[in-house]
């Protein structure tokens, strides 16, 4: 810990925290941008209290910038908010800044505090203490199971490429579900030598078949729970054309448990990466794709738009009109995403407001 002299009790200070799994490094600045101290604290409830007490020793805390409020800093963020401290989410310093100034925990903590002082940190952290957090947990586990099942199916099909001709002929052309069932049902040959490649392949296919079936059952159970919870939390959002339980769940996760952090539809558009960015120069007047924001939420919006372009006549008419005006398909989809965000902002904030009351 380093302290630059005693400070008046009436001093207004800003803190910044660089978060890690086992320790958090904090820095404190006064309103003029002068660094007063930095210190390291353990990631425990006692450590959170020690960090807050240490900060209060320099004066009145007017704000805190915390990195990783949804990961390593989640516990600290909840503690600070419960203690009445205003917290902002801070991004890591960009590469150009790190090249010029270097990288260390004290430097990152100081950068977090400076971001608050400069007004660059404007994002309010997700609350992570309500029903939407339950949706996030179930959605995360289900997504992991889907990824694991896909990997298992790819491994199974890869093993079949080099299997013996008789086995390949029996399993050729089957869907993933029927293929997993057929492999799980392969009878072991107790008389065969387990050291032979053919016997090892049969054993591996049988185990992979059981794994795929188990993962499928897990995905189904989690999907049913997620569907029921999502429909209960966001009835107006899931009632929109093309919005399914999975895409609605992702949009809920992006918004978080505290709907007040979304102060406008433009904020949700920026959060989902659907707000167009100006890319004009000279006589060229255009906008380009926004590659920022939550890309999983952007993917959910993309899936909804694809459904609407195929099955919603109003959307199909709009696509036809804009195509006649010379817009490309990608530009049309960006327009549709922005229009969709406008509608979803109204429904999802209403749903979340009813949930929190």
Secondary structure, DSSP 8 states (H G I E B T S, - for coil): -EE-S---TT-EEEEEEEE-SSEEEEEEEETTS-EEEEEEEESSHHHHHHHHHHHHTTSEEEEEEEE-TTTTTHHHHHHHHHTT--EEEE----HHHHHHH---HHHHHHHHHHHHHTT---B-----SSHHHHHHHHHHHHHHHHHHHHHHHHHHHHHHHTS-HHHHHHHTT--HHHHHHHHHT----TTS-TTSHHHHHHHHHHHHHHHHHHHHHHHHHHHHHHHHHHHHH-HHHHTSTT--HHHHHHHHHHH-S-GGG--SHHHHHHHTT-S-EE--BTTB--EE----S-HHHHHHHHHHHHHHHHH-HHHHHHHHHHHHTT--HHHHHHHHHHHHHHHHHHHHHHHHHHHH-
